[in-house]
Amino acid sequence: MSHTLRIPRDERRGMRTEVVVYASPSLLEHIKRDQSLEQAINVATLPGIVGPSLAMPDIHQGYGFPIGGVAAMDWEEGVVSPGGVGYDINCGVRLLTTNLTKADIQPRLREVVNQVFRDVPCGTGSESDLRVDPQQLDAVLREGAGWMVTHGYGHRRDVEFTEERGAMPGADPDKVSHKAKHRGRPQLGTLGSGNHFLEVQWVEQVFDQTAARAMDLEEDQAVLLVHCGSRGLGHQVCTDYLAEMGAAMKRYNITLPDRQLACVPIQSPEGQAYLAAMSASANFAWANRQAITHFLRGSFEKLFGKDVRLEVVYDVCHNIAKREKHEWAGRRRDVLVHRKGATRAFPPGHRELPAAYREIGQPVLIPGSMGTASWVLVGAEAAMRETFGSVCHGAGRLMSRTAARKGRDVREVQKHLEDQGILVRSETRDGILEEIPEAYKDVDEVIEVVHQAGLSRKVARLRPMGVIKG
């Protein structure tokens, strides 16, 4: 069974390259129901694109770029597009192991869910007790997760097992607007809403014992998965720079088929300013997940005592643009890789990996839906050859949030999940209804595509027990 579809370059449509889609036949049928393939074609028109416009099996329609899209741009000649990163800059996932088992958690599951719900603020506009003044916020934007650890919110090991060690280089708080900072300052240490979640899970099955041992994962172990991003700060940064770039495109003689692809040359003042603000937003997101980790450790200590341990397996971002070196068409290229709803997946031996993972490859964390499963993978060599070291980021939506809510009773949804041993608590009714399992593609099928394509390898399948939603 083929797992790729190629859409040839069409000069009449302004395409500078082809589109490559990773999908099974059944997933492709779902993908064709929205405009995501059209968006991937539009991405192929961007100036300076290197290699194909790439679409992962979880692809669905987004703003400008499809969600699940990857595109590399020549560092000197290419463009940067906020639509290629998204509004939730460095929305990402952090996996924590515990020294507890499924059997330890299940009898106290409701107690665990309620304690975490109290300790980790969630929901639209939620605010944290973790207060930083404007000067401290600027330090967070420069230093990311490291600032949190230095100020008592975690351990040095947490930073070591975070992508980019929890801080993008080149971050400049001065390129982040006052409005963005005002929105973000009270939200450090909050989960947010939408598809963001915090799940208490257990390791259902291990597929790669060597990789699982390197990550300290074993069957029946209780683990925690945190999915959130840069909150209102990142959203405002995207809004600010989309407006600025939309106005600047005429000056750079850039014409595109979709205004949502607003972009400017990477080396332009506007391009460099956006990257500095985007990096600062990414650092805020890593600091945010670090603060939530600190709160979770407190929750579990209250319930299970001082001997309980929560350790970071890895933390990955999946909405970002990063300068990287890649081999393409026999040449070493300096590129800006846009990953929007896509995860970095570097293979064994890559110098940017923590020493503990150098032999197995980068951990790749793929959440599914609150009623199905999540996956731990590791990056593989084909990803470096074909996708600029990238893979999918989730199951991918099938239904709009409006369609998911329509005609459903939240109590019935909760009862159905509870009958499966999954306890869900949310700040709002819509927080549950919009994220029903039926709203998403089959995560196991998505994983099978990237596994069979050699972009990544299966390590472990995780199942939810307790779910916290905004």
Rosetta blueprint (number, residue, H / E / L):
1 M L
2 S L
3 H L
4 T E
5 L E
6 R E
7 I E
8 P L
9 R L
10 D L
11 E H
12 R H
13 R H
14 G L
15 M L
16 R L
17 T L
18 E L
19 V E
20 V E
21 V E
22 Y E
23 A L
24 S L
25 P H
26 S H
27 L H
28 L H
29 E H
30 H H
31 I H
32 K L
33 R L
34 D L
35 Q L
36 S H
37 L H
38 E H
39 Q H
40 A H
41 I H
42 N H
43 V H
44 A L
45 T L
46 L L
47 P L
48 G L
49 I E
50 V E
51 G E
52 P E
53 S E
54 L E
55 A E
56 M E
57 P E
58 D E
59 I E
60 H E
61 Q L
62 G L
63 Y L
64 G L
65 F L
66 P L
67 I E
68 G E
69 G E
70 V E
71 A E
72 A E
73 M E
74 D E
75 W L
76 E L
77 E L
78 G L
79 V E
80 V E
81 S L
82 P H
83 G H
84 G H
85 V L
86 G L
87 Y L
88 D L
89 I L
90 N L
91 C L
92 G E
93 V E
94 R E
95 L E
96 L E
97 T E
98 T E
99 N E
100 L E
101 T E
102 K H
103 A H
104 D H
105 I H
106 Q H
107 P H
108 R H
109 L H
110 R H
111 E H
112 V H
113 V H
114 N H
115 Q H
116 V H
117 F H
118 R H
119 D H
120 V L
121 P L
122 C L
123 G L
124 T L
125 G L
126 S L
127 E L
128 S L
129 D L
130 L L
131 R L
132 V L
133 D L
134 P H
135 Q H
136 Q H
137 L H
138 D H
139 A H
140 V H
141 L H
142 R H
143 E H
144 G L
145 A H
146 G H
147 W H
148 M H
149 V H
150 T H
151 H L
152 G L
153 Y L
154 G L
155 H L
156 R H
157 R H
158 D H
159 V H
160 E H
161 F L
162 T E
163 E H
164 E H
165 R H
166 G H
167 A L
168 M L
169 P L
170 G L
171 A L
172 D L
173 P H
174 D H
175 K H
176 V L
177 S L
178 H H
179 K H
180 A H
181 K H
182 H H
183 R H
184 G H
185 R H
186 P H
187 Q H
188 L L
189 G L
190 T L
191 L L
192 G L
193 S L
194 G L
195 N L
196 H L
197 F E
198 L E
199 E E
200 V E
201 Q E
202 W E
203 V E
204 E E
205 Q E
206 V E
207 F L
208 D L
209 Q H
210 T H
211 A H
212 A H
213 R H
214 A H
215 M L
216 D L
217 L L
218 E L
219 E L
220 D L
221 Q E
222 A E
223 V E
224 L E
225 L E
226 V E
227 H E
228 C E
229 G L
230 S L
231 R H
232 G H
233 L H
234 G H
235 H H
236 Q H
237 V H
238 C H
239 T H
240 D H
241 Y H
242 L H
243 A H
244 E H
245 M H
246 G H
247 A H
248 A H
249 M H
250 K H
251 R H
252 Y H
253 N L
254 I L
255 T L
256 L L
257 P L
258 D L
259 R H
260 Q H
261 L H
262 A L
263 C L
264 V E
265 P E
266 I L
267 Q L
268 S L
269 P H
270 E H
271 G H
272 Q H
273 A H
274 Y H
275 L H
276 A H
277 A H
278 M H
279 S H
280 A H
281 S H
282 A H
283 N H
284 F H
285 A H
286 W H
287 A H
288 N H
289 R H
290 Q H
291 A H
292 I H
293 T H
294 H H
295 F H
296 L H
297 R H
298 G H
299 S H
300 F H
301 E H
302 K H
303 L H
304 F H
305 G L
306 K L
307 D L
308 V L
309 R L
310 L E
311 E E
312 V E
313 V E
314 Y E
315 D E
316 V E
317 C E
318 H L
319 N E
320 I E
321 A E
322 K E
323 R E
324 E E
325 K E
326 H E
327 E E
328 W E
329 A L
330 G L
331 R E
332 R E
333 R E
334 D E
335 V E
336 L E
337 V E
338 H E
339 R E
340 K E
341 G L
342 A E
343 T E
344 R E
345 A L
346 F L
347 P L
348 P L
349 G L
350 H L
351 R L
352 E L
353 L L
354 P L
355 A H
356 A H
357 Y H
358 R L
359 E L
360 I L
361 G L
362 Q L
363 P E
364 V E
365 L E
366 I E
367 P L
368 G L
369 S L
370 M L
371 G L
372 T L
373 A L
374 S E
375 W E
376 V E
377 L E
378 V E
379 G E
380 A L
381 E H
382 A H
383 A H
384 M H
385 R H
386 E H
387 T L
388 F L
389 G L
390 S E
391 V E
392 C E
393 H L
394 G L
395 A L
396 G L
397 R E
398 L L
399 M L
400 S L
401 R H
402 T H
403 A H
404 A H
405 R H
406 K L
407 G L
408 R L
409 D L
410 V H
411 R H
412 E H
413 V H
414 Q H
415 K H
416 H H
417 L H
418 E H
419 D H
420 Q L
421 G L
422 I L
423 L E
424 V E
425 R E
426 S E
427 E L
428 T L
429 R H
430 D H
431 G H
432 I H
433 L H
434 E L
435 E L
436 I L
437 P H
438 E H
439 A H
440 Y E
441 K L
442 D L
443 V H
444 D H
445 E H
446 V H
447 I H
448 E H
449 V H
450 V H
451 H H
452 Q H
453 A L
454 G L
455 L L
456 S E
457 R E
458 K E
459 V E
460 A E
461 R E
462 L E
463 R E
464 P E
465 M E
466 G E
467 V E
468 I E
469 K E
470 G L
